[in-house]
Amino acid sequence: MRLTLAIVAFVFSMQGMLAQGNYVHEAPSLNQYDSLMLANLPEISAIAVLKSSDLPYYLDNSRLAYYRPIYQQISNECGQVSGVAYNFTYEINRLRDLPANEEANQYPPHFTFNFMSGGAGWFGVSYFHSFEILKALGCPNVETYGGMAAGGNSRWMSGYEDYLSAMSNRIREVYQIPVDTEEGLMTLKQWLHNHLDGSDVGGVASFYANSPWNMKTLPEGSPEEGKKVITYWAGNPTHAMTISGYNDSICYDYNQDGLYTNNLDINGDGVLNMKDWEIGGLIFADGWQGGINFGDSGRCYMMYKTLADKLYEGGIWNNAVHILDVKSIEKPGLTAKIKMTYNRRMMLRIKCGVSSSANDTLPEHSISFPVFNFQGGNNYMQGGWELEENKTIEFGLDITALLGLLNPDSSKQFFLIIEERDPYSQGTGHIEHFSVIDHSGTYPQEYSCTEDSIPILDNGLTYASLLFEDELEVMAITTSELPAAVVGEAYNYQLESAGGNAPHKWSMRSATQESVIQAEIDTTGTFVEPDYYNYGNYAHTLPFSFPFYGTLVDTIYIHPKGLVMFENTNYPWPYLRDPELLIRNTRCIAPCLSTFMTILPDSGHGIWLSEDAEMLRIRWKGIVDDPFNAFPIEFGLNMHADGKVDFIFGSEMAGHQSIWSCGFSKGDNLNYYIPAIAESMLINEGDAIELQNIPLPEEMQITEDGLFSGTPEQYYKEVTLGFCLEDDDGCKAYRNIKFSATELDIDEKEFSDQSIHTYPNPFRNSITVLLTHPSGQPLTCMVYDIKGTLINTILEKESLNEGDMIQWDGRNEAGKTCPPGVYFIRLIAKDQAVSSKVIFTGN
């Protein structure tokens, strides 16, 4: 069952009641006893919307059998200690009702950490990347892995059966709970207490902040006196920890007035909220600073106030915590078994693909993985560079997702794809074995590639393939067309599918047009400074409303690391090592995202802006210094008022030697676009691309159950809608379906006595439209873009003669030249209409 988050409002301090209008700013001071009582107000029945859930004042799930014993991490894997060793271990054991004090029920942080830590544990890794591995491949238990950190920081596990066993231990999704408000805090407390579904046992949560080096002690005479507490998180959010419980009674006198209050404006900002609270806190565990010797037996309190304070002002990263929806599967649907030898693993990316034709030499579709993706440092495949046998590795990949990309009625050819990016030609190796195994039956069915010892091509793509002859249960969207809608009338249609494991989840995704252009970086802009060069941003109000994925944006937040965001959040994801992953999951535009980019204003670096009514131009200049390369960098972003964006590169960059990416995203890991230039081995000075998102009709929606509905408010002519179906195993099927909406009483079809002929098509400067129709009829001729937006009315007359011609010069109603692309010229006469598609290449 998928996790559904619900927010339950609850009054546990005077603040909740005061928010209803009973607050008097000049409130009398409270004594310590009164202050403590206010933290545990009983249910207030007079305010029906605020219902108490009878939560206990104290809870600590780290004392339960599902929580593994607290221990000391060995290197920089704090994100994986919190996210995997504590959080995931607890949640999967809670699901299975198993004790976490046995190695068979514990999960090692280093299985996920070692894929992204540079090959030697040199730097930390975001737990978000590890969560992607838990989704795609799962995690072996400690018994299978050989220990919490068996083999050290560079080891990659070898053995197909071990990878197969890991695939049983997975997560469906990661959820974020904003905790800077009372409602958000209550949601977290409900999660800790009852898993937000009324369960008898709650969950745990992970978060990022600075290391807890500045612990204080709870005051004498207060609850839990003498216990360790964090009252202020100082510095960068470089450390991950795990929340296991809460205590509504602990106190800390921030303003030194001798009182413990939650209803006084102690910070003097004129607003009474959680930033003013002195009562209540969470319990967290750490894997650093001695493990069980940290704090109080490995645990420490943190005041509720720190959840609301801003980062760098005492708060946690993004004022949010993260929880896991775990799942336990008996076996995957389809796996790939691979054995290969290679001596420079960071030079390789491994993908799997599929084709519905037995004669294809290349795959039609492919999927990548959060592992074996130019990772692991300059080591042998299993790690290190000394033992010859470590050049060879055997592993398994869950390729069930390919079942959504196959044609159910065609052949099934599977591919292994190994991409090498080796600028100095140091890497050598070969594919020893590739097979695909179907686990849907009583016994696994394996088909193997007939070739062996396939050499890995230098700086190219190496393929191994096999033909799968047995039937496979392919997941597919079976709906192939949508009935036409009528403008202004309610519409709904149930989409259908076949295959896959329930529950299914439907969604929609939009398309993007990409063009190579000629452009130069604007060097005349105004220098601007973000609030912090590492994690901060610079807020800027646009001179126009910018359309982005169906919404209009007026303010952007420019980050020094090479991206623009649309929410005022700190730079995302501490220890990010996968910039494409960030783009897919963050609402942003990123012309050149690199966490290793540094801007030094004293060295001539910086961020510059220039703008007019039609365009905003942003220029970044700095240096990239990642673990593998160091080079100066300059690039620009142009944001056009019509929604187009340009990425312009002002310096040469060896893309294959750097940790970077580019693109834009709605932030839902579905509606995003990574342009081809992100995969280029070499980016030259002056390279530039233009991207245009084609938004979905904003009036139309689809439910998770597949009901497509809405009331179209304008004419649509065969607009392509992208539908996605995802099953419980993460398998996704896609299908593009045309959607049209026409006016009532207009027959939208070709008919013999009225038609449009256009030439030349495509056209550059102007297109001639020849109209054939009965003479004497009123007639209107309009131009629409691919989104269904009316661009221009080029003819509107009561009467024309047969064979009349008009021209369209590619301009809109305001007289401005339209961007190149696909347009529809639509002719309406009486109660009938006909359309013709034309292509404008630009002047």
MOLINBEL-V9073 format. One record per residue. RES is the residue in one small letter. SS is DSSP state (~ for helix, > for strand, _ for the rest). PHI is phi in radians with two decimals (* if undefined). Layout:
res: (RES/RES)
ss: (SS/SS)
phi: (PHI/PHI)
//
This chain:
res: (m/r/l/t/l/a/i/v/a/f/v/f/s/m/q/g/m/l/a/q/g/n/y/v/h/e/a/p/s/l/n/q/y/d/s/l/m/l/a/n/l/p/e/i/s/a/i/a/v/l/k/s/s/d/l/p/y/y/l/d/n/s/r/l/a/y/y/r/p/i/y/q/q/i/s/n/e/c/g/q/v/s/g/v/a/y/n/f/t/y/e/i/n/r/l/r/d/l/p/a/n/e/e/a/n/q/y/p/p/h/f/t/f/n/f/m/s/g/g/a/g/w/f/g/v/s/y/f/h/s/f/e/i/l/k/a/l/g/c/p/n/v/e/t/y/g/g/m/a/a/g/g/n/s/r/w/m/s/g/y/e/d/y/l/s/a/m/s/n/r/i/r/e/v/y/q/i/p/v/d/t/e/e/g/l/m/t/l/k/q/w/l/h/n/h/l/d/g/s/d/v/g/g/v/a/s/f/y/a/n/s/p/w/n/m/k/t/l/p/e/g/s/p/e/e/g/k/k/v/i/t/y/w/a/g/n/p/t/h/a/m/t/i/s/g/y/n/d/s/i/c/y/d/y/n/q/d/g/l/y/t/n/n/l/d/i/n/g/d/g/v/l/n/m/k/d/w/e/i/g/g/l/i/f/a/d/g/w/q/g/g/i/n/f/g/d/s/g/r/c/y/m/m/y/k/t/l/a/d/k/l/y/e/g/g/i/w/n/n/a/v/h/i/l/d/v/k/s/i/e/k/p/g/l/t/a/k/i/k/m/t/y/n/r/r/m/m/l/r/i/k/c/g/v/s/s/s/a/n/d/t/l/p/e/h/s/i/s/f/p/v/f/n/f/q/g/g/n/n/y/m/q/g/g/w/e/l/e/e/n/k/t/i/e/f/g/l/d/i/t/a/l/l/g/l/l/n/p/d/s/s/k/q/f/f/l/i/i/e/e/r/d/p/y/s/q/g/t/g/h/i/e/h/f/s/v/i/d/h/s/g/t/y/p/q/e/y/s/c/t/e/d/s/i/p/i/l/d/n/g/l/t/y/a/s/l/l/f/e/d/e/l/e/v/m/a/i/t/t/s/e/l/p/a/a/v/v/g/e/a/y/n/y/q/l/e/s/a/g/g/n/a/p/h/k/w/s/m/r/s/a/t/q/e/s/v/i/q/a/e/i/d/t/t/g/t/f/v/e/p/d/y/y/n/y/g/n/y/a/h/t/l/p/f/s/f/p/f/y/g/t/l/v/d/t/i/y/i/h/p/k/g/l/v/m/f/e/n/t/n/y/p/w/p/y/l/r/d/p/e/l/l/i/r/n/t/r/c/i/a/p/c/l/s/t/f/m/t/i/l/p/d/s/g/h/g/i/w/l/s/e/d/a/e/m/l/r/i/r/w/k/g/i/v/d/d/p/f/n/a/f/p/i/e/f/g/l/n/m/h/a/d/g/k/v/d/f/i/f/g/s/e/m/a/g/h/q/s/i/w/s/c/g/f/s/k/g/d/n/l/n/y/y/i/p/a/i/a/e/s/m/l/i/n/e/g/d/a/i/e/l/q/n/i/p/l/p/e/e/m/q/i/t/e/d/g/l/f/s/g/t/p/e/q/y/y/k/e/v/t/l/g/f/c/l/e/d/d/d/g/c/k/a/y/r/n/i/k/f/s/a/t/e/l/d/i/d/e/k/e/f/s/d/q/s/i/h/t/y/p/n/p/f/r/n/s/i/t/v/l/l/t/h/p/s/g/q/p/l/t/c/m/v/y/d/i/k/g/t/l/i/n/t/i/l/e/k/e/s/l/n/e/g/d/m/i/q/w/d/g/r/n/e/a/g/k/t/c/p/p/g/v/y/f/i/r/l/i/a/k/d/q/a/v/s/s/k/v/i/f/t/g/n)
ss: (_/_/_/_/_/_/_/_/_/_/_/_/_/~/~/~/~/~/~/~/~/~/_/_/_/_/_/_/_/_/_/~/~/~/~/~/~/~/_/_/_/_/_/_/_/_/_/_/_/_/_/_/_/_/_/_/_/>/>/>/~/~/~/_/_/_/_/_/_/_/_/_/_/_/_/_/_/~/~/~/~/~/~/~/~/~/~/~/~/~/~/~/~/~/~/~/_/_/_/_/_/_/~/~/~/_/>/_/_/~/~/~/~/~/~/~/_/_/_/_/_/_/_/_/_/_/~/~/~/~/~/~/~/~/~/~/_/_/_/_/>/~/~/~/~/_/_/_/_/_/_/_/_/_/_/_/_/_/_/~/~/~/~/~/~/~/_/_/>/>/>/>/>/>/>/>/>/>/_/_/_/~/~/~/~/~/~/~/~/~/~/~/~/~/_/_/_/_/_/_/_/_/_/_/>/>/>/>/>/_/_/_/_/_/_/>/>/_/_/_/_/_/_/_/_/_/_/>/>/>/_/_/>/_/_/_/_/_/>/>/>/>/>/>/>/>/>/>/>/>/>/_/_/_/_/_/_/_/_/_/_/_/_/_/_/_/_/_/_/_/_/_/_/~/~/~/_/_/>/>/>/>/>/>/>/_/_/_/_/_/~/~/~/_/_/>/_/_/>/>/>/>/>/_/~/~/~/~/_/_/_/_/_/>/_/_/~/~/~/>/>/>/>/>/>/>/>/>/_/_/_/_/_/>/>/>/>/>/>/>/>/>/_/_/~/~/~/>/>/>/>/>/>/>/>/_/_/_/_/_/_/_/_/_/>/>/>/_/_/_/_/_/>/_/_/_/_/_/_/_/_/_/_/_/_/_/_/~/~/~/~/>/>/>/>/>/>/>/_/~/~/~/~/~/_/_/_/_/_/_/_/>/>/>/>/>/>/>/>/>/_/_/_/_/_/_/_/_/>/>/>/>/>/>/>/>/>/>/_/_/_/_/_/_/>/>/>/>/_/_/_/_/_/>/>/_/_/_/_/_/>/>/>/>/>/>/>/>/_/_/_/_/_/_/_/>/>/_/_/_/_/_/_/_/>/>/_/_/_/>/>/>/>/>/_/_/>/>/_/_/_/_/_/_/>/>/>/>/>/_/>/>/>/>/>/>/_/_/_/_/_/_/_/_/_/>/>/>/_/_/_/_/_/_/_/_/_/>/>/>/>/>/>/>/>/>/>/>/_/_/>/>/>/>/>/>/>/>/>/_/_/_/>/>/>/_/_/_/_/_/_/_/_/_/_/_/_/_/~/~/~/~/~/~/~/_/_/>/>/>/>/>/>/_/_/_/>/>/_/_/~/~/~/_/_/>/>/>/>/>/>/_/_/_/>/>/>/>/>/>/>/>/>/>/>/>/_/_/>/>/>/>/>/>/>/>/>/>/>/>/_/_/_/_/>/>/>/>/>/_/_/_/>/_/~/~/~/_/_/_/>/>/>/>/>/_/_/_/_/_/_/>/>/_/_/~/~/~/~/_/_/_/>/_/_/_/_/>/>/>/>/>/>/>/_/_/_/_/_/>/>/>/_/_/_/_/>/>/>/>/>/_/_/_/_/>/>/>/>/>/>/>/>/>/>/>/_/_/_/_/_/>/>/>/>/>/>/>/>/>/>/>/_/_/_/_/>/>/_/_/>/_/_/>/>/>/>/>/>/_/_/_/>/_/_/_/>/>/>/>/>/>/_/_/_/_/_/_/>/>/>/>/>/>/>/_/_/_/_/>/>/>/>/>/>/>/>/_/_/_/_/_/_/_/>/>/>/>/_/_/>/_/_/_/_/_/>/_/_/_/>/>/>/>/>/>/>/>/>/_/_/>/>/>/>/>/>/>/>/>/_/_/_)
phi: (*/-1.27/-1.37/-2.02/-1.53/-2.28/-1.68/-1.97/-1.30/-2.70/-1.72/-2.29/-2.64/-1.06/-0.98/-1.08/-1.27/-1.09/-1.14/-1.44/1.95/-1.63/-1.41/-1.97/-1.05/-1.55/-1.20/-1.19/-1.16/-1.96/-1.45/-1.09/-1.14/-1.07/-1.07/-1.16/-1.15/-1.15/-1.34/-2.35/-1.06/-1.24/-1.06/-1.78/-1.26/-1.23/-1.93/-1.08/-1.24/-1.80/-1.82/-1.29/-1.80/0.96/-1.26/-1.19/-1.31/-2.41/-2.75/-2.55/-1.32/-1.23/-1.54/-1.46/-1.19/-1.33/-1.62/-1.18/-1.01/-1.19/-2.54/-1.70/-1.21/-1.78/-2.54/-1.79/-1.60/-1.05/-1.08/-1.46/-1.10/-1.21/-1.31/-1.87/-1.13/-1.75/-1.13/-1.11/-1.01/-1.07/-1.18/-1.26/-1.25/-1.06/-1.10/-1.64/1.02/-2.15/-1.38/-1.64/-1.61/-1.99/-1.09/-1.17/-2.06/-2.03/-2.26/-1.38/-1.21/-1.37/-1.06/-1.48/-1.04/-1.22/-1.29/-2.19/-1.68/1.48/1.60/-2.50/1.26/-1.20/-2.45/-1.23/-2.29/-1.04/-1.21/-1.13/-1.17/-1.11/-1.13/-1.12/-1.16/-1.11/-1.24/-1.41/-2.24/1.40/-2.58/-1.23/-1.41/-1.11/-1.08/-1.22/-1.25/1.74/2.55/-1.17/-2.45/-1.04/1.50/1.41/-1.44/-1.85/-1.24/-1.90/-1.09/-2.14/2.21/-1.02/-1.10/-1.19/-1.15/-1.11/-1.14/-1.10/-1.18/-1.39/-1.97/-2.34/-2.19/-1.45/-2.74/-1.95/-2.07/-1.92/-1.99/-1.13/-2.18/-1.63/-2.24/-1.05/-1.11/-1.13/-1.07/-1.14/-1.06/-1.09/-1.12/-1.11/-1.07/-1.13/-1.53/-2.42/1.11/1.06/-2.38/1.42/-1.18/-1.30/-2.16/-1.59/-2.09/-2.28/-2.58/-1.93/-2.72/-2.01/-2.78/-1.33/-1.07/-1.44/-1.42/-1.87/-1.11/-2.04/-2.02/-1.17/-1.10/-1.08/1.51/-1.78/-0.96/1.09/-0.92/1.53/-1.30/-1.32/-2.63/-1.73/-1.83/-2.79/-1.55/-1.74/1.46/-1.25/-1.41/-1.78/-2.40/-1.84/-2.44/-2.24/-1.53/-2.10/-3.05/-2.67/-2.58/-1.30/-1.81/-1.16/-2.40/-2.62/-1.53/-1.14/-1.66/0.96/-1.75/1.41/-2.13/-2.08/-2.30/-2.12/-2.18/-2.06/-1.38/-1.30/-1.68/1.20/-1.61/1.39/-2.18/-1.73/-2.67/-1.12/-1.15/-1.81/-1.38/-2.06/-2.18/1.72/-2.89/-1.75/-1.91/-2.31/-2.03/-2.23/-1.90/-2.02/0.97/1.67/1.08/-1.13/-1.53/-1.31/0.96/-1.96/0.98/1.53/-2.16/-2.72/-1.55/-2.41/-1.21/-0.96/-0.96/-1.21/-1.29/-1.68/-1.10/-1.21/-1.04/1.30/-2.11/1.94/-1.69/-1.55/-1.12/1.09/0.85/-2.60/-2.16/-2.28/-2.19/-2.05/-1.81/-1.61/-2.54/-2.06/-2.01/-1.25/-2.87/-1.29/-1.35/-2.59/-2.26/-1.92/-1.93/-2.30/-2.28/-2.63/-2.21/-2.85/-1.99/-2.50/-1.13/-1.22/-1.55/-2.08/-2.25/-1.97/-2.24/-2.23/-2.41/-2.63/-2.44/-1.62/-2.21/-1.25/-1.66/-1.22/-1.74/-2.27/-1.27/-1.36/-2.36/-2.53/-2.26/-1.93/-2.37/-1.35/-2.24/0.90/-2.35/0.91/-2.20/1.53/1.24/-1.48/-2.07/-1.17/-1.09/-1.56/1.98/1.24/-2.54/-1.97/-1.45/-1.03/-1.17/-1.34/-1.23/-1.75/-2.40/-2.10/-2.66/-2.18/-2.24/-1.42/-1.98/-0.98/-1.03/-1.20/-1.15/-1.50/-1.94/-1.66/-1.43/-1.03/-1.81/-2.12/-1.16/-2.29/-1.89/-1.89/-2.24/-1.79/-2.13/-2.07/-1.78/-1.92/-2.15/-2.35/-1.07/-1.88/0.90/-1.62/-1.52/-2.46/2.98/-2.74/-1.56/-1.65/-2.72/-2.52/-2.51/-2.11/-2.14/-1.65/-1.82/-1.32/-1.59/-1.12/-2.15/-1.07/-2.00/-1.98/-2.12/-2.03/-1.18/-1.34/-1.53/-2.38/0.90/-1.45/-1.12/-1.44/-1.21/-1.29/0.90/-2.71/-1.94/-1.92/-2.09/-2.22/-2.45/-2.66/-1.83/-1.64/-1.61/-1.35/-1.26/-2.16/-1.41/-1.52/-1.57/-2.63/-1.47/-1.55/-1.15/-1.94/-2.62/-1.96/-1.06/-1.15/-1.72/-2.03/-1.00/1.54/-1.98/-1.08/-2.39/-2.67/-2.66/-1.53/-1.40/-2.09/-2.60/-2.48/1.44/1.45/-1.75/-1.19/-1.41/-1.73/-2.37/-1.69/-2.74/-2.15/-2.37/-1.72/-1.73/-2.37/-1.73/-2.12/-2.39/-1.47/-2.24/-1.88/-2.72/-2.16/-1.24/-1.31/-1.92/-1.88/-1.31/-1.62/-1.21/-2.26/-2.18/-1.28/-1.18/-2.43/-1.40/-1.61/-2.11/-1.57/-2.73/-2.10/-1.44/-2.47/-1.50/-1.30/-1.37/-2.67/-1.51/-1.63/-1.37/-2.50/0.85/1.47/-2.15/-1.80/-1.98/-1.91/-2.28/-2.13/-2.22/-1.61/-1.81/-1.14/-1.50/1.75/-2.59/-2.05/-2.02/-2.03/-2.21/-1.47/-2.04/-1.17/-0.95/-1.25/1.02/-0.97/1.04/-1.15/-2.13/-2.30/-1.10/-1.12/-1.07/-1.12/-1.03/-1.07/-1.90/-2.27/-1.27/-2.82/-2.17/-2.23/-1.24/-2.88/-1.54/-2.52/-1.20/-1.66/-1.36/-2.15/-1.95/-2.05/-0.97/-1.17/-1.76/1.52/-1.45/2.79/-2.22/-2.23/-2.19/-2.51/-2.76/-2.53/-1.19/-1.96/-2.73/-1.94/-2.06/-2.15/-2.18/-1.94/-2.52/-2.96/-2.40/-1.80/-2.33/-1.67/-1.09/-2.02/-2.84/-2.48/-2.84/-1.26/-2.52/-2.55/-2.72/-2.42/-2.29/-1.88/-1.94/-1.58/-1.10/-1.54/1.80/-1.24/-2.30/-2.03/-1.85/-2.20/-1.87/-1.77/-2.60/-1.26/-2.49/-1.46/-1.02/-1.32/-1.87/-2.28/-1.69/-2.75/-2.85/-2.59/2.55/-2.49/-2.77/-1.37/1.62/-1.92/1.07/-2.31/-1.61/-2.62/-2.52/-1.91/-1.23/-1.08/-1.12/-1.15/-1.75/-1.22/-1.28/-2.43/-1.88/-1.66/-1.04/1.70/-1.10/-2.68/-2.35/-2.10/-2.11/-2.36/-1.35/-1.76/-1.20/-1.31/-1.01/-1.18/-1.39/-1.88/-2.40/-2.31/-1.42/-1.09/-1.53/1.66/-1.55/-1.61/-2.66/2.58/-2.14/-1.08/-1.80/-2.62/-1.26/-2.23/-2.02/0.83/-1.27/-1.40/-1.90/-1.69/-1.90/-2.27/-2.11/-2.11/-1.74/-1.24/-1.62/1.46/-1.27/-2.13/-2.03/-2.15/-2.74/-1.65/-2.28/-1.34/-2.28/-2.29/-2.44/-2.17/-1.24/-1.08/1.26/-1.99/-1.47/-1.54/-2.83/-1.27/-2.54/-1.25/-1.72/-2.67/-2.73/-2.16/-2.13/-2.16/-2.81/-1.29/-2.53/-1.19/-2.27/-1.89/-1.83/-2.70/-2.19/-1.65/-1.96/-1.73/-1.82/-2.06/-2.83/-1.12/-1.17/1.53/-1.65/-1.08/-2.57/-2.23/-2.22/-2.23/-2.02/-2.10/-1.54/-1.18/-1.51/1.58/-1.45/-1.19/-1.69/-2.83/-1.79/-1.68/-2.77/-2.72/-2.40/-1.34/-2.71/-2.41/-1.57/-1.06/1.54/-1.10/-2.20/-2.33/-2.22/-2.10/-1.69/1.39/-1.89/-1.57/-1.12/-1.48/1.50/-1.62/-1.18/-1.33/-1.21/-1.00/2.75/-1.63/-2.34/-2.12/-1.72/-2.06/-1.94/-2.14/-2.40/0.96/-1.94/-2.31/-2.54/-2.56/-2.23/-2.35/-1.49/-2.26/-2.12/-1.75/-1.57/1.73/-1.31)
//
